[in-house]
Amino acid sequence: MWIGSRVLKGAEGMKTMGSNRPVPLVLLLWLVIARSFVTVCANQE
């Protein structure tokens, strides 16, 4: 679960860096992660 901890750290870092708009950045980050997971799953089949 090291990926999850890194994501949480990144989200907290984004909150401190861009506290004015943290939500869109986090959503964008999750979108990129979801796309990479889909790509990996498709390659494994």
PQR file of N, CA, C, O and H, with PARSE charges and radii, in Angstrom:
ATOM      1  N   MET A   1       0.833  -1.217   0.000 -0.4000 1.5000
ATOM      2  CA  MET A   1       0.000   0.000   0.000 -0.0000 2.0000
ATOM      3  C   MET A   1       0.864   1.263   0.000  0.5500 1.7000
ATOM      4  O   MET A   1       0.433   2.324   0.451 -0.5500 1.4000
ATOM      5  N   TRP A   2       2.090   1.130  -0.512 -0.4000 1.5000
ATOM      6  CA  TRP A   2       2.966   2.313  -0.517 -0.0000 2.0000
ATOM      7  C   TRP A   2       2.433   3.367  -1.485  0.5500 1.7000
ATOM      8  O   TRP A   2       2.670   4.560  -1.294 -0.5500 1.4000
ATOM      9  H   TRP A   2       2.440   0.268  -0.879  0.4000 1.0000
ATOM     10  N   ILE A   3       1.709   2.930  -2.532 -0.4000 1.5000
ATOM     11  CA  ILE A   3       1.156   3.913  -3.477 -0.0000 2.0000
ATOM     12  C   ILE A   3       0.141   4.801  -2.766  0.5500 1.7000
ATOM     13  O   ILE A   3       0.123   6.017  -2.960 -0.5500 1.4000
ATOM     14  H   ILE A   3       1.517   1.961  -2.687  0.4000 1.0000
ATOM     15  N   GLY A   4      -0.714   4.176  -1.930 -0.4000 1.5000
ATOM     16  CA  GLY A   4      -1.726   4.952  -1.221 -0.0000 2.0000
ATOM     17  C   GLY A   4      -1.099   5.992  -0.307  0.5500 1.7000
ATOM     18  O   GLY A   4      -1.561   7.131  -0.234 -0.5500 1.4000
ATOM     19  H   GLY A   4      -0.700   3.189  -1.773  0.4000 1.0000
ATOM     20  N   SER A   5      -0.025   5.583   0.401 -0.4000 1.5000
ATOM     21  CA  SER A   5       0.606   6.540   1.315 -0.0000 2.0000
ATOM     22  C   SER A   5       1.247   7.676   0.525  0.5500 1.7000
ATOM     23  O   SER A   5       1.224   8.827   0.962 -0.5500 1.4000
ATOM     24  H   SER A   5       0.350   4.657   0.341  0.4000 1.0000
ATOM     25  N   ARG A   6       1.818   7.356  -0.636 -0.4000 1.5000
ATOM     26  CA  ARG A   6       2.423   8.419  -1.447 -0.0000 2.0000
ATOM     27  C   ARG A   6       1.342   9.371  -1.959  0.5500 1.7000
ATOM     28  O   ARG A   6       1.547  10.583  -2.024 -0.5500 1.4000
ATOM     29  H   ARG A   6       1.836   6.421  -0.991  0.4000 1.0000
ATOM     30  N   VAL A   7       0.190   8.804  -2.321 -0.4000 1.5000
ATOM     31  CA  VAL A   7      -0.902   9.664  -2.814 -0.0000 2.0000
ATOM     32  C   VAL A   7      -1.373  10.595  -1.703  0.5500 1.7000
ATOM     33  O   VAL A   7      -1.622  11.778  -1.934 -0.5500 1.4000
ATOM     34  H   VAL A   7       0.024   7.820  -2.268  0.4000 1.0000
ATOM     35  N   LEU A   8      -1.494  10.039  -0.483 -0.4000 1.5000
ATOM     36  CA  LEU A   8      -1.933  10.882   0.634 -0.0000 2.0000
ATOM     37  C   LEU A   8      -0.911  11.978   0.895  0.5500 1.7000
ATOM     38  O   LEU A   8      -1.277  13.129   1.136 -0.5500 1.4000
ATOM     39  H   LEU A   8      -1.291   9.078  -0.296  0.4000 1.0000
ATOM     40  N   LYS A   9       0.386  11.621   0.846 -0.4000 1.5000
ATOM     41  CA  LYS A   9       1.411  12.646   1.067 -0.0000 2.0000
ATOM     42  C   LYS A   9       1.322  13.722  -0.008  0.5500 1.7000
ATOM     43  O   LYS A   9       1.414  14.913   0.289 -0.5500 1.4000
ATOM     44  H   LYS A   9       0.684  10.687   0.650  0.4000 1.0000
ATOM     45  N   GLY A  10       1.142  13.301  -1.259 -0.4000 1.5000
ATOM     46  CA  GLY A  10       1.044  14.267  -2.357 -0.0000 2.0000
ATOM     47  C   GLY A  10      -0.168  15.171  -2.181  0.5500 1.7000
ATOM     48  O   GLY A  10      -0.100  16.374  -2.435 -0.5500 1.4000
ATOM     49  H   GLY A  10       1.067  12.333  -1.500  0.4000 1.0000
ATOM     50  N   ALA A  11      -1.289  14.578  -1.740 -0.4000 1.5000
ATOM     51  CA  ALA A  11      -2.504  15.378  -1.553 -0.0000 2.0000
ATOM     52  C   ALA A  11      -2.283  16.406  -0.442  0.5500 1.7000
ATOM     53  O   ALA A  11      -2.700  17.559  -0.560 -0.5500 1.4000
ATOM     54  H   ALA A  11      -1.345  13.601  -1.534  0.4000 1.0000
ATOM     55  N   GLU A  12      -1.625  15.980   0.632 -0.4000 1.5000
ATOM     56  CA  GLU A  12      -1.383  16.933   1.729 -0.0000 2.0000
ATOM     57  C   GLU A  12      -0.431  18.031   1.258  0.5500 1.7000
ATOM     58  O   GLU A  12      -0.607  19.198   1.608 -0.5500 1.4000
ATOM     59  H   GLU A  12      -1.287  15.044   0.728  0.4000 1.0000
ATOM     60  N   GLY A  13       0.581  17.658   0.462 -0.4000 1.5000
ATOM     61  CA  GLY A  13       1.511  18.658  -0.053 -0.0000 2.0000
ATOM     62  C   GLY A  13       0.797  19.659  -0.952  0.5500 1.7000
ATOM     63  O   GLY A  13       1.077  20.857  -0.910 -0.5500 1.4000
ATOM     64  H   GLY A  13       0.724  16.710   0.177  0.4000 1.0000
ATOM     65  N   MET A  14      -0.136  19.150  -1.773 -0.4000 1.5000
ATOM     66  CA  MET A  14      -0.883  20.064  -2.650 -0.0000 2.0000
ATOM     67  C   MET A  14      -1.735  21.012  -1.815  0.5500 1.7000
ATOM     68  O   MET A  14      -1.865  22.191  -2.146 -0.5500 1.4000
ATOM     69  H   MET A  14      -0.363  18.176  -1.807  0.4000 1.0000
ATOM     70  N   LYS A  15      -2.312  20.497  -0.736 -0.4000 1.5000
ATOM     71  CA  LYS A  15      -3.156  21.358   0.103 -0.0000 2.0000
ATOM     72  C   LYS A  15      -2.334  22.507   0.671  0.5500 1.7000
ATOM     73  O   LYS A  15      -2.792  23.649   0.680 -0.5500 1.4000
ATOM     74  H   LYS A  15      -2.206  19.540  -0.468  0.4000 1.0000
ATOM     75  N   THR A  16      -1.115  22.215   1.150 -0.4000 1.5000
ATOM     76  CA  THR A  16      -0.299  23.264   1.756 -0.0000 2.0000
ATOM     77  C   THR A  16       0.217  24.218   0.681  0.5500 1.7000
ATOM     78  O   THR A  16       0.293  25.426   0.906 -0.5500 1.4000
ATOM     79  H   THR A  16      -0.743  21.286   1.144  0.4000 1.0000
ATOM     80  N   MET A  17       0.577  23.672  -0.501 -0.4000 1.5000
ATOM     81  CA  MET A  17       1.131  24.527  -1.553 -0.0000 2.0000
ATOM     82  C   MET A  17       0.040  25.391  -2.182  0.5500 1.7000
ATOM     83  O   MET A  17       0.200  26.604  -2.311 -0.5500 1.4000
ATOM     84  H   MET A  17       0.515  22.690  -0.684  0.4000 1.0000
ATOM     85  N   GLY A  18      -1.091  24.749  -2.581 -0.4000 1.5000
ATOM     86  CA  GLY A  18      -2.158  25.497  -3.248 -0.0000 2.0000
ATOM     87  C   GLY A  18      -3.439  25.387  -2.453  0.5500 1.7000
ATOM     88  O   GLY A  18      -4.407  24.774  -2.903 -0.5500 1.4000
ATOM     89  H   GLY A  18      -1.221  23.763  -2.476  0.4000 1.0000
ATOM     90  N   SER A  19      -3.450  25.979  -1.272 -0.4000 1.5000
ATOM     91  CA  SER A  19      -4.619  25.843  -0.393 -0.0000 2.0000
ATOM     92  C   SER A  19      -5.843  26.534  -1.002  0.5500 1.7000
ATOM     93  O   SER A  19      -6.966  26.309  -0.551 -0.5500 1.4000
ATOM     94  H   SER A  19      -2.664  26.478  -0.906  0.4000 1.0000
ATOM     95  N   ASN A  20      -5.636  27.372  -2.023 -0.4000 1.5000
ATOM     96  CA  ASN A  20      -6.791  28.048  -2.613 -0.0000 2.0000
ATOM     97  C   ASN A  20      -7.586  27.100  -3.501  0.5500 1.7000
ATOM     98  O   ASN A  20      -8.805  27.239  -3.602 -0.5500 1.4000
ATOM     99  H   ASN A  20      -4.723  27.555  -2.390  0.4000 1.0000
ATOM    100  N   ARG A  21      -6.913  26.118  -4.162 -0.4000 1.5000
ATOM    101  CA  ARG A  21      -7.630  25.169  -5.029 -0.0000 2.0000
ATOM    102  C   ARG A  21      -7.078  23.763  -4.847  0.5500 1.7000
ATOM    103  O   ARG A  21      -6.467  23.237  -5.778 -0.5500 1.4000
ATOM    104  H   ARG A  21      -5.923  26.006  -4.080  0.4000 1.0000
ATOM    105  N   PRO A  22      -7.263  23.133  -3.696 -0.5600 1.5000
ATOM    106  CA  PRO A  22      -6.710  21.798  -3.493  0.2800 2.0000
ATOM    107  C   PRO A  22      -7.564  20.699  -4.128  0.5500 1.7000
ATOM    108  O   PRO A  22      -7.043  19.669  -4.555 -0.5500 1.4000
ATOM    109  N   VAL A  23      -8.878  20.925  -4.186 -0.4000 1.5000
ATOM    110  CA  VAL A  23      -9.768  19.848  -4.646 -0.0000 2.0000
ATOM    111  C   VAL A  23      -9.540  19.505  -6.120  0.5500 1.7000
ATOM    112  O   VAL A  23      -9.387  18.323  -6.429 -0.5500 1.4000
ATOM    113  H   VAL A  23      -9.301  21.761  -3.839  0.4000 1.0000
ATOM    114  N   PRO A  24      -9.509  20.469  -7.048 -0.5600 1.5000
ATOM    115  CA  PRO A  24      -9.289  20.114  -8.461  0.2800 2.0000
ATOM    116  C   PRO A  24      -7.966  19.386  -8.661  0.5500 1.7000
ATOM    117  O   PRO A  24      -7.887  18.464  -9.472 -0.5500 1.4000
ATOM    118  N   LEU A  25      -6.922  19.790  -7.932 -0.4000 1.5000
ATOM    119  CA  LEU A  25      -5.629  19.120  -8.092 -0.0000 2.0000
ATOM    120  C   LEU A  25      -5.722  17.683  -7.642  0.5500 1.7000
ATOM    121  O   LEU A  25      -5.191  16.796  -8.309 -0.5500 1.4000
ATOM    122  H   LEU A  25      -6.986  20.540  -7.273  0.4000 1.0000
ATOM    123  N   VAL A  26      -6.390  17.425  -6.517 -0.4000 1.5000
ATOM    124  CA  VAL A  26      -6.518  16.054  -6.021 -0.0000 2.0000
ATOM    125  C   VAL A  26      -7.336  15.221  -7.001  0.5500 1.7000
ATOM    126  O   VAL A  26      -6.991  14.072  -7.275 -0.5500 1.4000
ATOM    127  H   VAL A  26      -6.822  18.146  -5.975  0.4000 1.0000
ATOM    128  N   LEU A  27      -8.418  15.791  -7.530 -0.4000 1.5000
ATOM    129  CA  LEU A  27      -9.246  15.046  -8.488 -0.0000 2.0000
ATOM    130  C   LEU A  27      -8.427  14.726  -9.732  0.5500 1.7000
ATOM    131  O   LEU A  27      -8.516  13.616 -10.258 -0.5500 1.4000
ATOM    132  H   LEU A  27      -8.698  16.725  -7.307  0.4000 1.0000
ATOM    133  N   LEU A  28      -7.633  15.676 -10.208 -0.4000 1.5000
ATOM    134  CA  LEU A  28      -6.805  15.434 -11.385 -0.0000 2.0000
ATOM    135  C   LEU A  28      -5.797  14.322 -11.092  0.5500 1.7000
ATOM    136  O   LEU A  28      -5.555  13.458 -11.935 -0.5500 1.4000
ATOM    137  H   LEU A  28      -7.561  16.577  -9.780  0.4000 1.0000
ATOM    138  N   LEU A  29      -5.211  14.349  -9.895 -0.4000 1.5000
ATOM    139  CA  LEU A  29      -4.246  13.316  -9.516 -0.0000 2.0000
ATOM    140  C   LEU A  29      -4.909  11.942  -9.530  0.5500 1.7000
ATOM    141  O   LEU A  29      -4.347  10.986 -10.064 -0.5500 1.4000
ATOM    142  H   LEU A  29      -5.407  15.050  -9.210  0.4000 1.0000
ATOM    143  N   TRP A  30      -6.106  11.840  -8.944 -0.4000 1.5000
ATOM    144  CA  TRP A  30      -6.809  10.544  -8.912 -0.0000 2.0000
ATOM    145  C   TRP A  30      -7.170  10.101 -10.320  0.5500 1.7000
ATOM    146  O   TRP A  30      -7.147   8.906 -10.614 -0.5500 1.4000
ATOM    147  H   TRP A  30      -6.563  12.617  -8.510  0.4000 1.0000
ATOM    148  N   LEU A  31      -7.509  11.055 -11.207 -0.4000 1.5000
ATOM    149  CA  LEU A  31      -7.856  10.691 -12.583 -0.0000 2.0000
ATOM    150  C   LEU A  31      -6.639  10.070 -13.273  0.5500 1.7000
ATOM    151  O   LEU A  31      -6.764   9.063 -13.970 -0.5500 1.4000
ATOM    152  H   LEU A  31      -7.528  12.026 -10.968  0.4000 1.0000
ATOM    153  N   VAL A  32      -5.474  10.666 -13.080 -0.4000 1.5000
ATOM    154  CA  VAL A  32      -4.254  10.134 -13.698 -0.0000 2.0000
ATOM    155  C   VAL A  32      -3.957   8.744 -13.145  0.5500 1.7000
ATOM    156  O   VAL A  32      -3.585   7.843 -13.896 -0.5500 1.4000
ATOM    157  H   VAL A  32      -5.372  11.485 -12.515  0.4000 1.0000
ATOM    158  N   ILE A  33      -4.122   8.567 -11.823 -0.4000 1.5000
ATOM    159  CA  ILE A  33      -3.844   7.263 -11.203 -0.0000 2.0000
ATOM    160  C   ILE A  33      -4.817   6.217 -11.746  0.5500 1.7000
ATOM    161  O   ILE A  33      -4.417   5.096 -12.060 -0.5500 1.4000
ATOM    162  H   ILE A  33      -4.425   9.299 -11.213  0.4000 1.0000
ATOM    163  N   ALA A  34      -6.096   6.587 -11.856 -0.4000 1.5000
ATOM    164  CA  ALA A  34      -7.089   5.631 -12.363 -0.0000 2.0000
ATOM    165  C   ALA A  34      -6.754   5.222 -13.800  0.5500 1.7000
ATOM    166  O   ALA A  34      -6.876   4.049 -14.153 -0.5500 1.4000
ATOM    167  H   ALA A  34      -6.421   7.498 -11.602  0.4000 1.0000
ATOM    168  N   ARG A  35      -6.340   6.168 -14.617 -0.4000 1.5000
ATOM    169  CA  ARG A  35      -6.004   5.842 -16.009 -0.0000 2.0000
ATOM    170  C   ARG A  35      -4.802   4.920 -16.058  0.5500 1.7000
ATOM    171  O   ARG A  35      -4.772   3.991 -16.865 -0.5500 1.4000
ATOM    172  H   ARG A  35      -6.240   7.120 -14.330  0.4000 1.0000
ATOM    173  N   SER A  36      -3.808   5.158 -15.210 -0.4000 1.5000
ATOM    174  CA  SER A  36      -2.627   4.284 -15.218 -0.0000 2.0000
ATOM    175  C   SER A  36      -3.007   2.879 -14.760  0.5500 1.7000
ATOM    176  O   SER A  36      -2.500   1.896 -15.301 -0.5500 1.4000
ATOM    177  H   SER A  36      -3.833   5.913 -14.555  0.4000 1.0000
ATOM    178  N   PHE A  37      -3.895   2.773 -13.767 -0.4000 1.5000
ATOM    179  CA  PHE A  37      -4.331   1.450 -13.303 -0.0000 2.0000
ATOM    180  C   PHE A  37      -5.060   0.717 -14.429  0.5500 1.7000
ATOM    181  O   PHE A  37      -4.846  -0.478 -14.630 -0.5500 1.4000
ATOM    182  H   PHE A  37      -4.306   3.571 -13.327  0.4000 1.0000
ATOM    183  N   VAL A  38      -5.922   1.427 -15.167 -0.4000 1.5000
ATOM    184  CA  VAL A  38      -6.653   0.800 -16.274 -0.0000 2.0000
ATOM    185  C   VAL A  38      -5.674   0.306 -17.332  0.5500 1.7000
ATOM    186  O   VAL A  38      -5.841  -0.783 -17.880 -0.5500 1.4000
ATOM    187  H   VAL A  38      -6.097   2.398 -15.004  0.4000 1.0000
ATOM    188  N   THR A  39      -4.653   1.109 -17.617 -0.4000 1.5000
ATOM    189  CA  THR A  39      -3.667   0.709 -18.626 -0.0000 2.0000
ATOM    190  C   THR A  39      -2.930  -0.549 -18.188  0.5500 1.7000
ATOM    191  O   THR A  39      -2.719  -1.459 -18.989 -0.5500 1.4000
ATOM    192  H   THR A  39      -4.517   1.994 -17.172  0.4000 1.0000
ATOM    193  N   VAL A  40      -2.538  -0.602 -16.914 -0.4000 1.5000
ATOM    194  CA  VAL A  40      -1.821  -1.770 -16.411 -0.0000 2.0000
ATOM    195  C   VAL A  40      -2.710  -3.010 -16.480  0.5500 1.7000
ATOM    196  O   VAL A  40      -2.260  -4.079 -16.894 -0.5500 1.4000
ATOM    197  H   VAL A  40      -2.710   0.137 -16.263  0.4000 1.0000
ATOM    198  N   CYS A  41      -3.961  -2.868 -16.077 -0.4000 1.5000
ATOM    199  CA  CYS A  41      -4.884  -4.017 -16.106 -0.0000 2.0000
ATOM    200  C   CYS A  41      -5.088  -4.490 -17.542  0.5500 1.7000
ATOM    201  O   CYS A  41      -5.157  -5.694 -17.789 -0.5500 1.4000
ATOM    202  H   CYS A  41      -4.326  -2.001 -15.741  0.4000 1.0000
ATOM    203  N   ALA A  42      -5.185  -3.572 -18.480 -0.4000 1.5000
ATOM    204  CA  ALA A  42      -5.399  -3.959 -19.874 -0.0000 2.0000
ATOM    205  C   ALA A  42      -4.160  -4.668 -20.427  0.5500 1.7000
ATOM    206  O   ALA A  42      -4.284  -5.593 -21.229 -0.5500 1.4000
ATOM    207  H   ALA A  42      -5.129  -2.594 -18.279  0.4000 1.0000
ATOM    208  N   ASN A  43      -2.976  -4.242 -20.006 -0.4000 1.5000
ATOM    209  CA  ASN A  43      -1.747  -4.869 -20.495 -0.0000 2.0000
ATOM    210  C   ASN A  43      -1.559  -6.259 -19.914  0.5500 1.7000
ATOM    211  O   ASN A  43      -0.941  -7.114 -20.548 -0.5500 1.4000
ATOM    212  H   ASN A  43      -2.875  -3.490 -19.354  0.4000 1.0000
ATOM    213  N   GLN A  44      -2.082  -6.499 -18.712 -0.4000 1.5000
ATOM    214  CA  GLN A  44      -1.885  -7.795 -18.068 -0.0000 2.0000
ATOM    215  C   GLN A  44      -2.745  -8.870 -18.720  0.5500 1.7000
ATOM    216  O   GLN A  44      -2.382 -10.046 -18.679 -0.5500 1.4000
ATOM    217  H   GLN A  44      -2.584  -5.805 -18.197  0.4000 1.0000
ATOM    218  N   GLU A  45      -3.868  -8.503 -19.316 -0.4000 1.5000
ATOM    219  CA  GLU A  45      -4.758  -9.519 -19.889 -0.0000 2.0000
ATOM    220  C   GLU A  45      -4.212 -10.047 -21.202  0.5500 1.7000
ATOM    221  O   GLU A  45      -4.831 -10.910 -21.826 -0.5500 1.4000
ATOM    222  H   GLU A  45      -4.163  -7.548 -19.349  0.4000 1.0000
TER
END
